[in-house]
Structures are given as C-alpha cells and as structure tokens.
Amino acid sequence: MTIQINSMDIFGQKNKVSHQLIQSIPLAFAKFEIEFNEQGDPYNLIINEVNELFEKIAGHSRNDLIGKKLSDIFPEFNEKMSERFKTYKSYIKNRKRYQSEIFLESINKWYDVFINVPEEDSLTILLSESTNRKNIEEEHRLNEKKFKSLYENSTIGLYRTSSTGEILLANKSLINLLGYESFEELSKRNLEKEGFDPANPRSEFKKLLEKKGEIIGYESSWITKDGNTIFIRESARTVNDKDGKNLFYEGTVENITEKKIAEIQIAALNSLFLEVGIDPAQNIQIYVKKTCEIINGTCALYNRIDYENNLLVTLSEYNAPAEILVNGDPEGHICYETTIKGKNKPVAIENLLESEYFHPDPKLKESGLKSYLGVPVIVDDETIGSLCVFSEKSKQYTQTELKIINTLAKGLSLEQKRSDVEQNLIKAIGEAKKANMVKSQFLANMSHEIRTPLNGIMGFSEMLLTQESDPKKARMLQMIEDSGNQLLQIINDIFDYSRIESGKIKLHEDNFKLRELINETVSFFDQAYKSKELQVIVNLDGITENNLFGDYFKFRQILINVIDNAIKFTDEGSIIVIAESKLTDSKVQVNLIVEDTGIGINSDQIETIFDEFKQLEYYLTKQIKGTGLGLTISKKLLDLLSGTINVESEPGKGSRFIINLPFKTKTKTDQKNKEVISKPMELREEKNKTVKILLAEDNEANQFLIKAITKSKDWDITVVDDGDQAVEQFKKDKFDLVLMDVQMPVMNGYEATKLIREFEVEKGTHTPIIALTAYAMKSDRDLCLEAGMDDYISKPFKRQQFLDKIAEVIDKD
C-alpha cells in the first residue's frame, strides 16, 4: 500500500524524518531497528520512532516506547515473530515492501500492517484498523460455511439449472432422490428433456414460472434413474441479470411420494366401505381383495386357525399362488409363526429371503414371493387368524400401510363375527324349527292316536243312546258322550295350538253372513247354558254390514273360545254377546263384546290370561275344565287376522272381552257361496242299488263302528287293515266308494290314494275316495284333496254326519 503525504514518499526517504511529518501521517506509524542473531537472521524489532496514533494503539507514550522491543509492547508479536521473519526474510534482505495483518488480542482489534525496509537494519510500519472488515469477512465465512453445510446436508433437494434444463448445481439429497451416485453422473442428464413424468410435462411448470417469477409448492411427478415415478413438491424462482435476462433457475424439491401414495391408499380405503354389503362372506372377500390392491401387493390371504383341531385354513384369497394356500398343520407357516402365534400388532418383513421364517415354510420358497405384511384378525379378544399381503419385490412397508392393513383387519374381524353370529343363528333357528316340528308332529300324532279310539267311544255311545229306553242307562250313555265331547275339545285346543306355533296355519277366506255365524255359534252352547241355568242375551242391532268375506272358520273358533271361557267362569247370571259392523275405507270393522257375570279377574292377573297354559290359581281347585289354551289360541288367531282383543274385569262382578276384527265386503263373484247357516242335517235317500264300499281302517273298533252305522243301509263293505291291502283289493274288484283312513301301517292313506289314482288313469275311471282322518284342520283337508281324495270326514264323527257325507259324495259322483 502506498501513502502519499505532501508529495513525499515516506518509505523512500533516506534522511531523518522530521517529527512534524511523522505526526501528520493519518495512520499509526512506527520505525524499528532490526536485531539480527549470530547467523545473520532477523529475530526482533527495537522501536526508534512512533507517532501519536501508534501511541494510542500501544497505550504508552513516545518516551516509554522508544528503545523497547515490539514484543514487549505487544506480546502477540513474540509468539509469531520468528515465524513472520522466516516468511518475510527475503523481503527484508532485498529491501522490499510487503503487507500483512495481525490481531492484537490485548486490545481485541484487527489491523492491516504495511511494511517497508528502507535500510538493511531498519524497517517502518503503518497500521490500519480492519476489525469491522474482519468481522464482516468472518461473518461471511461462517455464513458461507453454514450455507454449505445446510446445502449439503439438507433433506430437501436443492438445484440450479439453466433455462434449457442443464443441471448447474445439485445437492446430495437431490442426487440421491433421483437415484444417482454423484453430481457428475446427474449433470449429464437434462431435466427438461428426460427428467419428468409424461403425465406431468415440464412445459406447464416453466410457463407458470416465467409468468410469475416464483412458484411455491408445485406438485408433479419425476422419473428416477431406474425409471420409477416419484411424486415431488417443488418451489422455484428465476434469477435474472440487471437487464432482465434469465441467468438460471434455482429451487427446492421435496419427495412426497409416500404422502401421495398414502393419500391414494386412504382414498381407496374410504371407497371400500361403499362396496361393503350385507353378506359377511362376500364382504370378507372384498376386504382381502382390497388389502392386496390398496397396499400394492401381489396377493393377499385370510387364514383362520382352528385351535380345536390344530388346523390353519385359507378362508379367502386374492390372486394367491396355489403354493401358499393352506389347509393343515399351522406349524412353520409364516402367517401362523409371525402373526397368529402370540402377536397382537402388524408384522412387516421387507425381505423374506433374509428372514428366519423363509426356510421353515417350503411352500413359501416355491412361490417366489419376497416381502410380507400381516396383521392378526381378532374376534372377542381372541386371535382367530391373520390378514396378510405378499409382494414379489422386497418392499419396505410404510407406517400408513401398517395402519391401513390394521384397519382392514378390524373391518374383516367385524364381518367374521357377524358371519359367525349368523351361522350360529341359522343353526339355532334350524334346531328350533326341527324341535318345533318334532313337537308339533308329536302333538298331532297324539291327537290322532286319541281321536281314533275316541271315535269308537263316542260313536258307540251315540248309537246305544238312540236305542236305549231305560232312563238310567240312557243317562249313563249321555255322560259317556259328554265326556267324549269334553275330551275332544281338549284335544282340539292342543292340536290348534301346535299348528299355530309351528306356523303351519294359513288363511282360508270365503263369503259368509255375520249374523248367522254369531247366532249359530251362540246356539252351539245351548246345552251348557241350560245346565248352568244362565241367561243368554244377543244384541246384533249394530250390524250394518252382514255380507262379509274372510276366514270365518277362525273367527268362529275365536268366538267359541271366548264364549266357552265366559261359561266356564260364570256360575250364575248371564252371558251377553253384542256385535256391530261398520264399513270404513273399503273394509268392514267388526266389534264384538262377550260379557259375563262370573268370578272376574284380579288386575295383576289380567296381563297373563292370554299366556300359554294359564288357568290362574283356579286349577288348584279342579273347578275349571280345559287346557288353558283357549284364550291363547284366540289371541294368536287374532294376530294372524290383524285383529285385537282386550279385557276389562273386576273380581266378583264379571269380565268383558272386546274383540276388534277387520273383514272385506262380500265378493261379487259368489259361485260357491259357503254361507254359515244353522240347519239340521237330514238323511238323504240313496238310490235303490247296492253300494260297494272299500273300507281301509286299521282300528278294529272303528271297523266295527262303521259297519254298525251302515248296517241299515244296503251297502256292501269290504274291510282291509292298511293302505297296501287297499290298493291290491281295489285292483281286484270294482267299488263305488273308498273310505280311506289316513294313518295306517305299511302304507298310509295318502300314498295308497296316489297309487289308486295312477291305476285309474290307465283304466280311464274315477272312484270317489273319502278320507277318514283324526287330523281335523282345514289344511289337512287340503292335503287330502292334493293326494287325490274327493272329501274327508274327521274323527270322531257323528252317525248322521258320516252318512250324509257318504250320500253327498255318491250323489255327486
């Protein structure tokens, strides 16, 4: 550095410098004598002259400084003097000027040092403070170091490219992100031409960048060195010169592939729940398929463990090779060993070849699969199996994928539990139906077995009663017949109840007249009224719609049960029956009241009177006859007919049963008007000819009864003991009528009838067949007709009823 002072070069003067001139120098000045050692090398400096600025820096006056060694004033020089002399020895020897810098620790300042060697044994220096500059330089150096560190160690990719795509600068993150080994390798690639996914052309990004000058958070996809697609978020800006010409682009690149794939996977997971339906088995298959698709696997499995039989079974699979499907010993199988066996969280294996589970599972070796992700399927805190996905490539599964498969497994667990519940429910329903059918069949068979001998008891008592003139014996016979009727009512209740419980009862609708039906039903109990000396009052004035259409058979049964109940619990007073009908909205609403003056019902017992087998506490006194099913059957029949029944009662004053029931109006087409009317059955006069009858009946008493009933008729009756004999006898002879018992040994009546009808088809004939059955429901009549029978007579039957039915069928034929 050269300092001009009054046009004189201070460093060039050889004469003594005046004190005034030295003081005018604007920098700290000092002149030194050089001390040399024995070898002739400089090793210290003695102060000869200083100016005031130097005095201030040294902190001493001129007098104190003259003659002192520089290292005594500034110890910093003592440590570095030898080194500095060595460095600048040639400059000193050749009397050259040179420049240096020094940090004076004692005053904590930096100085630039300008040195001149005017003579062989002396030198002068000028000191210029450079502390601010050095601080700025140091700060700049530290910032540069920090920037370089941030640049190199940043997890975000940093780049600088030319406007045409040449890579000018890239940090390690970007190099690694794109799959390159070094910047030199990456710089050979042009990002504009070969860096981007065709689905996201770079041209759109450049247009936007040129227009705005800066882009923040632009999402697109790039192609790595090995051809894979990655999703990135990029921020960039243009850098221009002072004339606005583009110099380069620089920006940041963040890898959002995992996040983007996670978003796609979560969206697919959300859409899954729109596909799930009501069938758990189908839903399980959907879960397995979606596990494979969402996690981008090769195949997926749902394996379930059968602990009782120690079996592992593949219940559902998607795209799985046959080698990994399992139905056998779970030991060694990867799903059992990793996921089911004592595990409760997802298990991810990036490389199966390096895992401990690869060799114990020989089927896994054959499959060629490389990675595994499995999660337990847990139902009611018990691990019942595993949901797993395999891939043909080694794969590092993300936390999102672990959460997704865990969610899928929970959904599958719910479906499995629902499936188990449904299967158990179906099994339970099946067992219940089977048990109910067994019970119903048992009751029906018991009813049949009781009705058959009862038919003989009641039939013979009726015949003897008509022939007995002795009043005492006639009374005994009447008591036998009454007891039979009472037993028949009990059997009917049990049989009706079993039919309703088994769900076999159906509606059979037809036209009927309401007034006539009620009058006939009330008249049915004439003998019961007289025996208890009860007054009967019937009020039908409120009936405005008399011609109705519906199941009058069940309506009559309801009315019979309610009136019979009133008579049972009434020892004196009256039975009142009130009915009204009204047309509303194309339906006829029938309201019926049956009121008695009986013992009444306690308020805490009213709610139970429609329950099965309830006779309140009176069953203990044996005062009330019956099964306790009458009101229960009535309630169930009313439910079937969409009707209601309610009761009002007060102990000691009687009860009132209120029935509400809807019916349709009488149909216009009434070709077979089965109106219910009360009229006596009359014996019809048969044609003057011998009627040949084939009787198939296995009960000896009933055989004898039927022969006795028909003794007065000119009928020729052939008796056989089972259905097989009936078919053989029919083929041998010609009959005008067949009386066919339904339940017989060897072959029942239905089977025998079908064979007879098949035989008649070949002959082109038709013989009337009347069923004799102890099954008395209307549906049983339908079964008889379906088998090919013309009509049926239920046991026990009255003599006149039996004769009239035969006459009716013969006349019709």
ROZAVEX-848706 format. One record per residue (C-alpha): x, y negated, z negated; chain. Coordinates in steps of 0.05 Angstrom, whole numbers. Each point is the difference from the previous one (the first is absolute). Example, Ala and Ser with C-alpha at 12.3 -4.5 7.8 and 13.67 -1.06 7.14 Angstrom:
<sites>
c1; c2; c3; chaine
246; 90; -156; A
27; -69; 13; A
</sites>
This chain:
<sites>
c1; c2; c3; chaine
0; 0; 0; A
27; -68; 18; A
-15; -62; -43; A
10; -69; 32; A
16; -56; -50; A
21; -70; 27; A
23; 34; 63; A
53; 36; -39; A
9; 75; -3; A
13; 12; -74; A
25; 71; 15; A
49; -27; 51; A
35; -52; -43; A
69; 15; -23; A
8; -63; -42; A
-24; -9; -69; A
-76; -9; -1; A
-22; -60; -38; A
-45; 7; -60; A
-53; -45; 31; A
-4; 41; 62; A
-9; 65; -39; A
-56; -30; -41; A
-37; -20; 63; A
-5; 72; 25; A
-74; 21; -4; A
18; 71; -21; A
38; 27; -60; A
74; -4; 18; A
62; 32; -32; A
73; 8; 20; A
41; 59; -25; A
71; 22; -2; A
9; 73; 21; A
39; 45; -47; A
37; 57; 32; A
26; 64; -33; A
68; 32; 9; A
-23; 33; 64; A
-20; -67; 28; A
-75; 14; -2; A
-48; -54; -27; A
-33; 20; -65; A
-27; -63; -34; A
-19; -74; 10; A
22; -60; -43; A
-45; -61; 3; A
36; -63; 25; A
-58; -47; 14; A
-77; -2; -5; A
-56; -49; 13; A
-59; -16; -45; A
-47; 50; 34; A
49; 55; -15; A
5; -24; -72; A
-75; 7; -7; A
0; 71; 27; A
59; 19; -45; A
-29; -36; -60; A
68; -31; -17; A
34; -67; 12; A
57; -10; 51; A
52; -4; -54; A
-23; 66; -29; A
0; 34; 68; A
68; -23; 28; A
52; 53; -9; A
-50; 54; -20; A
-9; 65; 37; A
-64; 7; 39; A
-14; 67; -33; A
3; -34; -68; A
-56; -47; 20; A
-40; 51; 38; A
13; 70; -25; A
-38; 27; 60; A
62; -16; 41; A
45; 40; -45; A
-37; 65; 18; A
-2; -14; 74; A
64; -41; 11; A
45; 58; 20; A
-53; 28; 46; A
-13; -67; 32; A
74; -15; 9; A
8; 67; 34; A
-58; -15; 46; A
24; -69; 19; A
76; 10; -4; A
10; -8; 75; A
-40; -65; -1; A
44; -28; -56; A
64; 21; 33; A
-20; -30; 67; A
-30; -63; -32; A
-68; 12; 28; A
-67; -23; -24; A
-51; 50; -23; A
-68; 5; -34; A
-28; 42; -57; A
-55; 0; -52; A
-1; 11; -75; A
-50; 9; -56; A
20; -36; -63; A
-32; 40; -55; A
17; -51; -54; A
-47; -51; 33; A
-43; 50; 37; A
10; -33; 68; A
23; 19; 70; A
50; -41; 39; A
27; 0; 71; A
76; -7; -4; A
38; -36; 56; A
76; 12; -5; A
58; -35; 36; A
76; 17; -7; A
36; -65; 16; A
68; 23; -27; A
34; 65; -15; A
-11; -5; -74; A
-66; -38; -6; A
-72; 3; 21; A
-63; -43; -7; A
-72; 21; -8; A
-69; -31; 9; A
-59; 29; -39; A
-72; -6; 27; A
-56; 28; -43; A
-40; 54; 37; A
-43; 27; -57; A
-67; -16; 35; A
23; 29; 65; A
27; 63; -34; A
-66; 8; -38; A
-38; -6; 65; A
47; 49; 33; A
-6; 48; -58; A
-75; -5; 0; A
0; 11; 74; A
46; 59; -8; A
-44; 30; -54; A
-63; -12; 41; A
33; 31; 59; A
20; 60; -41; A
-68; 5; -30; A
-33; -6; 68; A
46; 52; 28; A
-17; 46; -57; A
-75; -12; 7; A
6; 8; 75; A
37; 65; -4; A
-38; 30; -59; A
-70; -25; 17; A
-53; 55; 4; A
-33; -41; 54; A
29; 2; 70; A
32; -65; 24; A
17; -16; 72; A
21; -52; 49; A
-13; 10; 74; A
6; -39; 63; A
-62; -22; 36; A
10; 58; 49; A
5; 53; -54; A
75; 10; -11; A
14; 16; -73; A
48; -51; -28; A
-5; 17; -73; A
-31; 55; -42; A
7; 22; -72; A
7; 71; -27; A
-75; 6; -16; A
-20; -14; 72; A
55; 46; 27; A
-24; 56; -46; A
-73; -15; 14; A
10; 11; 74; A
41; 62; -12; A
69; -24; 24; A
69; 13; -31; A
30; -69; 10; A
-13; -70; 26; A
44; 16; 60; A
-46; 57; 19; A
-63; -41; -12; A
27; -61; 39; A
2; 42; 64; A
-76; 1; -3; A
-44; -56; 26; A
-59; -8; -46; A
-42; -35; 53; A
7; 56; 51; A
3; 63; -43; A
-17; -18; -71; A
-75; 0; -4; A
-59; 46; 2; A
-37; -8; 67; A
-64; -6; -41; A
29; -64; -30; A
37; -37; 57; A
53; -50; -22; A
-25; -51; 50; A
-60; -18; -43; A
46; -13; -59; A
47; -44; 41; A
-57; -42; 28; A
-26; -13; -70; A
70; -15; -27; A
16; -49; 57; A
-66; -35; -11; A
3; -7; -76; A
75; 2; -11; A
-10; 45; -60; A
-41; 63; -16; A
-13; 28; -69; A
-22; 71; -14; A
-10; 25; 72; A
-17; 75; 0; A
20; 46; 57; A
36; 65; 14; A
72; 14; 22; A
34; 60; 29; A
60; 29; -38; A
63; 30; 31; A
-30; 71; -3; A
-65; -22; 33; A
-44; -3; -62; A
-50; -56; -10; A
5; -43; -62; A
-47; -56; -23; A
32; -66; -19; A
-18; -69; -27; A
42; -54; 33; A
13; -74; -15; A
42; -40; 50; A
18; -70; 24; A
34; -32; 60; A
65; -38; -9; A
11; -55; 51; A
57; -49; 15; A
-8; -76; -6; A
-29; -2; 70; A
-54; 51; -17; A
33; 57; 39; A
-9; 68; -33; A
64; 27; -30; A
-26; 64; -31; A
-55; 33; -40; A
10; 22; -72; A
-47; 36; -46; A
-16; 54; -51; A
-29; 70; 10; A
-35; 39; -55; A
-16; 74; 8; A
-74; 9; -15; A
-6; 70; 31; A
-17; 34; -65; A
-50; -54; -18; A
-32; 1; 69; A
-4; 76; 1; A
-30; -3; -71; A
-53; -49; 25; A
-17; 47; 57; A
-2; 59; -47; A
-43; -35; -51; A
-48; -23; 55; A
-4; 73; 23; A
-12; 22; -72; A
-57; -50; -7; A
-32; 23; 65; A
3; 72; -25; A
-54; -13; -50; A
-48; -19; 57; A
10; 70; 30; A
-15; 39; -64; A
-69; 30; 1; A
-43; 43; -46; A
32; 68; 15; A
58; 10; -48; A
31; 56; 42; A
2; -45; 61; A
25; -59; -42; A
59; 42; -25; A
20; 14; 72; A
-4; -75; 15; A
45; -15; -60; A
52; 50; 23; A
-1; -26; 72; A
5; -72; -22; A
58; 16; -47; A
40; 23; 61; A
-21; -58; 44; A
8; -57; -51; A
69; 23; -25; A
22; 15; 72; A
16; 73; -16; A
4; 61; 45; A
-52; 41; -39; A
-38; 1; -66; A
-26; 54; -47; A
-47; 7; -59; A
22; 62; -39; A
-40; 24; -60; A
25; 44; -56; A
-41; 58; -26; A
29; 9; -70; A
-45; 60; -16; A
25; 41; 59; A
68; -35; 5; A
-12; -21; 72; A
17; -62; 40; A
-49; -12; 58; A
0; -52; 56; A
-71; -26; -4; A
8; -54; 54; A
55; -19; 49; A
13; -48; 57; A
48; 15; 56; A
39; 48; -44; A
43; 56; 30; A
-21; 70; -19; A
65; 11; -37; A
-17; -46; -58; A
-73; 22; -10; A
-6; 40; -64; A
-46; 53; -29; A
38; 38; -53; A
53; -4; -54; A
14; -73; -17; A
71; 13; -26; A
53; -33; 44; A
-49; -40; 41; A
20; -73; 2; A
-69; -26; -17; A
-4; 43; -62; A
71; -10; -23; A
4; -76; 9; A
-71; -26; -7; A
-45; 49; -36; A
48; 31; -50; A
-1; -48; -59; A
-2; -64; 41; A
-47; -59; -5; A
28; -50; 50; A
19; -4; 73; A
62; 38; 22; A
40; -26; 60; A
57; 39; 33; A
37; -40; 53; A
40; 59; 27; A
-26; 70; -12; A
64; 31; 27; A
38; -28; -59; A
-53; 16; -52; A
-1; 59; -49; A
-69; 19; 27; A
20; 14; 71; A
33; 68; -7; A
-52; 33; -47; A
-54; -13; 51; A
17; 41; 63; A
-62; -24; 37; A
23; -72; -8; A
66; 17; 36; A
-39; 27; 60; A
-44; -62; 5; A
56; -50; 17; A
-29; -52; -47; A
49; -48; -32; A
-36; -43; -53; A
-56; 9; -51; A
-47; -43; -40; A
-49; 34; -47; A
-46; -20; -56; A
-41; 42; -50; A
-75; 8; 9; A
-29; -5; -70; A
-71; 16; -21; A
-21; -9; -73; A
72; -9; -22; A
22; 66; 32; A
47; 4; 59; A
-38; 44; 50; A
43; -10; 61; A
41; -48; 43; A
-10; -48; 58; A
63; -5; 40; A
27; -27; 65; A
61; 25; 40; A
41; -34; 53; A
47; 27; 54; A
49; -56; -16; A
37; -17; -64; A
-40; -57; -29; A
7; -46; -60; A
-72; -10; -24; A
-19; -69; -23; A
-33; -19; -66; A
-62; -19; 40; A
-3; 70; 30; A
7; 31; -69; A
-58; -43; -25; A
-42; 17; 62; A
8; 75; -6; A
-16; -6; -74; A
-64; -36; 17; A
-17; 51; 54; A
11; 57; -50; A
-47; -33; -50; A
-53; -6; 53; A
11; 72; 20; A
-5; 21; -73; A
-68; -33; -5; A
-24; 36; 62; A
27; 66; -26; A
-36; -11; -66; A
-64; -17; 37; A
8; 62; 43; A
11; 43; -62; A
-61; -30; -33; A
-43; 11; 62; A
24; 72; 7; A
-14; 14; -73; A
-68; -34; 7; A
-16; 40; 63; A
21; 63; -37; A
-41; -19; -61; A
-61; -17; 43; A
8; 66; 37; A
4; 38; -65; A
-59; -39; -28; A
-41; 13; 62; A
19; 73; -3; A
-18; 4; -73; A
-65; -38; 13; A
-17; 48; 58; A
15; 59; -45; A
-44; -29; -54; A
-56; -17; 49; A
5; 68; 32; A
-2; 33; -68; A
-62; -40; -20; A
-33; 15; 66; A
15; 74; -6; A
-25; 0; -72; A
-63; -35; 24; A
-9; 53; 54; A
12; 57; -48; A
-50; -29; -50; A
-53; -18; 52; A
0; 69; 31; A
-23; 39; -62; A
-42; -60; -21; A
-37; 8; 66; A
-20; 70; -22; A
-21; -23; -70; A
-43; -57; 24; A
-27; 37; 60; A
-23; 61; -40; A
-29; -43; -56; A
-40; -40; 51; A
-27; 64; 32; A
-18; 32; -67; A
-32; -65; -24; A
-50; 0; 58; A
-19; 71; -16; A
-3; -3; -77; A
-68; -6; -33; A
24; 6; -72; A
9; -72; -25; A
55; 19; -49; A
41; 34; 54; A
-15; -55; 49; A
27; -51; -51; A
64; 41; -7; A
8; 3; 76; A
-12; -75; 4; A
54; -12; -52; A
48; 43; 42; A
-16; -42; 61; A
9; -66; -39; A
66; 24; -28; A
22; 16; 71; A
-20; -69; 24; A
39; -31; -57; A
62; 42; 16; A
-8; -18; 74; A
1; -75; -18; A
64; 10; -39; A
32; 36; 58; A
-23; -54; 49; A
32; -54; -44; A
66; 36; -3; A
-1; 15; 75; A
-18; -71; 19; A
55; -28; -44; A
53; 46; 30; A
-22; -21; 70; A
5; -74; -16; A
68; 7; -34; A
30; 38; 58; A
-24; -53; 49; A
-40; 49; 42; A
-66; -35; -8; A
-23; -40; 60; A
-59; -45; 18; A
-58; 30; 39; A
-47; -56; 19; A
-71; 6; 26; A
-68; -35; -2; A
-43; 4; -62; A
-56; -35; -36; A
19; -32; -66; A
-67; 5; -36; A
-10; 73; 17; A
71; 18; -21; A
-9; -33; -69; A
-69; 30; -11; A
24; 70; 18; A
61; -6; -45; A
-41; -25; -59; A
-50; 56; 11; A
57; 51; -1; A
2; -9; -76; A
-75; 9; -13; A
11; 62; -43; A
55; -35; -40; A
-46; -60; -14; A
-56; 45; -23; A
44; 42; -45; A
23; -62; -38; A
-67; -36; 7; A
34; -60; 31; A
-38; -54; 38; A
26; -14; 70; A
-9; -69; 32; A
19; -13; 72; A
-2; -71; 29; A
16; -5; 75; A
-35; -66; 14; A
65; -35; 13; A
16; 44; 61; A
-5; -43; 62; A
43; 43; 45; A
-22; 73; -2; A
30; 30; 64; A
74; 7; -13; A
61; 34; 29; A
56; 30; -42; A
22; 60; -40; A
-66; 13; -36; A
25; 67; -25; A
53; -33; -44; A
-48; -55; -20; A
-50; 52; -24; A
56; 36; -38; A
19; -66; -35; A
-73; -12; -19; A
-9; 72; -25; A
62; -6; -44; A
-21; -66; -31; A
-73; 22; -13; A
24; 66; -28; A
48; -38; -46; A
-58; -43; -24; A
-44; 61; -15; A
57; 34; -38; A
9; -58; -48; A
-74; -18; -8; A
-43; 41; -48; A
-60; -47; -1; A
-26; -60; 36; A
7; -12; 74; A
43; 3; 63; A
-8; -61; 45; A
23; -2; 73; A
-1; -67; 35; A
23; -10; 72; A
4; -57; 49; A
31; -10; 68; A
18; -64; 38; A
29; -13; 69; A
63; -43; -3; A
50; -10; 57; A
-24; 60; 42; A
5; 45; -62; A
-52; 22; -49; A
20; -9; -73; A
-34; 52; -45; A
-4; -16; -74; A
-22; 57; -46; A
-11; -1; -75; A
-9; 63; -43; A
-19; -19; -71; A
-13; 46; -59; A
-19; -6; -74; A
52; 50; -23; A
56; -1; -51; A
41; -53; 35; A
75; -8; 3; A
48; -35; -47; A
36; -60; 31; A
69; 31; -9; A
-22; 61; 39; A
-33; -33; 60; A
66; -7; 38; A
13; 76; -4; A
-68; 28; 21; A
22; 5; 73; A
64; 37; -18; A
7; 74; 15; A
-30; 50; -49; A
-26; -52; -49; A
-61; 17; -42; A
18; -48; -56; A
-2; 29; -70; A
-66; 37; 12; A
35; 61; 28; A
16; 20; -72; A
-75; 9; -17; A
-16; 41; 63; A
-59; -46; 11; A
19; -21; 70; A
4; 50; 57; A
44; -6; 61; A
72; -10; 20; A
8; -75; -12; A
15; -9; 75; A
-67; -29; 23; A
17; -74; -10; A
72; 11; 23; A
-25; 30; 65; A
-50; -56; 9; A
54; -53; -10; A
47; 34; 50; A
-56; 8; 52; A
-19; -74; -8; A
73; -19; 11; A
-3; 42; 64; A
-64; -36; 22; A
27; -70; -19; A
-50; -5; -56; A
4; -18; -74; A
-29; 25; -65; A
-4; -37; -66; A
-30; 17; -67; A
-33; -40; -55; A
-15; 35; -66; A
-15; -9; -73; A
4; 57; -50; A
-69; 24; -21; A
-36; -40; 53; A
20; 33; 66; A
41; -13; 62; A
-8; -33; 67; A
40; 23; 61; A
3; -51; 57; A
19; 26; 69; A
15; -44; 60; A
9; 33; 67; A
4; -25; 73; A
-34; 36; 58; A
-11; -13; 73; A
-68; -9; 30; A
-33; 59; 35; A
32; 14; 68; A
-42; -10; 62; A
18; 67; 29; A
-36; 49; -45; A
-6; 64; 39; A
11; 43; -62; A
-33; -39; -56; A
20; 36; -63; A
-45; -41; -46; A
-2; 23; -71; A
-70; 18; -20; A
-29; 42; -55; A
-42; 57; 26; A
-6; 73; -18; A
33; 52; 44; A
-52; 46; 32; A
11; 71; 22; A
0; 4; 75; A
-35; 55; 37; A
49; 41; 39; A
-15; 31; 67; A
-30; 68; -1; A
63; 38; 13; A
54; 37; -38; A
59; -45; -14; A
67; 35; -2; A
47; -33; -49; A
74; 14; -14; A
17; -18; -72; A
75; -8; -16; A
4; -6; -76; A
51; 32; -47; A
-40; -12; -65; A
-46; 59; -15; A
-48; -42; -42; A
-9; -50; 57; A
-10; 57; 50; A
-55; 27; -45; A
-30; -70; -11; A
-4; -15; 75; A
-33; 67; 14; A
-50; -13; -56; A
-16; -70; 26; A
-11; 26; 71; A
-37; 63; -21; A
-67; -30; 19; A
26; -19; 69; A
3; 45; 60; A
75; -6; 4; A
51; 54; 13; A
63; -18; -41; A
68; 34; 11; A
49; -13; -57; A
77; -1; 5; A
50; -17; -54; A
52; -44; 36; A
12; -42; 63; A
38; 55; 37; A
-58; 48; -7; A
-47; -55; 22; A
38; -10; 66; A
2; 75; 13; A
-74; 9; -16; A
-19; -60; 44; A
37; 31; 59; A
-37; 67; -10; A
-71; -26; -6; A
-45; -58; 20; A
-24; -48; -54; A
-48; -59; -1; A
36; -34; -58; A
64; 5; -40; A
3; -21; -74; A
74; -11; -12; A
31; -8; -68; A
60; -48; 4; A
47; 30; -52; A
9; 75; 9; A
58; 50; -4; A
40; 24; 61; A
-28; -55; 45; A
-37; -63; -21; A
-64; -26; 32; A
34; -55; 41; A
47; 49; 34; A
-55; 52; 12; A
-45; -54; 32; A
55; -22; 47; A
12; 72; 24; A
-75; 10; 10; A
-4; -64; 41; A
59; 23; 43; A
-35; 67; 11; A
-64; -36; 20; A
36; -44; 51; A
16; 64; 38; A
-72; 24; -5; A
-32; -67; 14; A
-44; 4; -63; A
-10; -40; -64; A
-25; 27; -66; A
-18; -48; -57; A
48; 4; -60; A
-18; -29; -68; A
55; -8; -51; A
-13; 22; -71; A
49; -42; -40; A
13; -19; -71; A
36; -62; 25; A
-56; -51; -1; A
29; -66; 26; A
-22; -31; 66; A
71; 7; 26; A
-6; 75; -12; A
-60; 0; 47; A
45; -35; 52; A
52; 56; -7; A
-54; 51; 11; A
-23; -35; 63; A
71; -8; 26; A
10; 75; -9; A
-60; 13; 46; A
-56; 10; -51; A
-68; -30; 12; A
-18; -19; -71; A
15; 16; -72; A
-35; 17; -66; A
36; -18; -64; A
0; 46; -61; A
-38; 4; -44; A
-62; -7; 43; A
-75; 2; -13; A
-40; 55; 32; A
-44; -46; 41; A
60; -42; 21; A
34; 62; 25; A
-60; 25; 39; A
-14; -68; 31; A
72; -8; 24; A
-1; 68; 34; A
-67; -15; 32; A
25; -68; 23; A
62; 29; 34; A
-38; 58; 32; A
-54; -47; 27; A
53; -48; 27; A
36; 56; 34; A
</sites>
